Amino acid sequence: MTDANPAPARPDRTRPYRLGILGGTFDPPHRGHAALAQLCIDHLDLDELVWIPTGHSWQKGDRVTPAADRFAMTELAAASLEPGRAKVRVSRMEVDRDGPSYTIDTVRQLRAEYGPDASLAWLMGADQLLRLHTWHGWEALFEHVHLCIATRPGFHLDELEGPVLAAMQQRLADTHLIQCTPSGHMWIDQTLAVDLSSTGLREHLADGLLPDQTDDRLPAGVAHYIARHGLYQHP
């Protein structure tokens, strides 16, 4: 499941290759991340889904769990999916890259790997969309990928304003257009309502409440990993 570098797209003369990209700190990865991944595999009929844990989170600084643990947990979360024919893998491209993990650098690398015709979709929750204007080089993302967003409780799209709102109004598209074009559009799903955040989970775990295999907030493998390694506990 793990690849050091993205695999190049296999040519298909009938339609563009469809890649979904789920990036994030994944500290820890939870069932909301898995639900977003599964939703996009199913609705976008993806050929491949790649999870990309952040290496050096320039917005969060050093307040993150070591990359080795986050990468291992992301592999376990990815293994919880039911991908059908889609290939699911976890990439080390940001973990192994020197310097800050800028999404724009990642999508440029993926576009170079997969070629100009593949449909590349960057997956995110509505909370990330509301902060999109703070991302380094965010406006250039549309040159390389689509943005596919799932709403979640507590984050309302009517809070969007400025250039991000203008981009959404200009670029909204249905799943067919996402599947058939390389980049430049936005698709918004309003059916996924998983009210989870990694921040909230870390705060809960810091109180000494270790997860078990029945914890419905975390994929079972991730819950076991956290408990076994004692992550997120106060020293």
Disulfide bonds with the S-S distance in Angstrom:
none
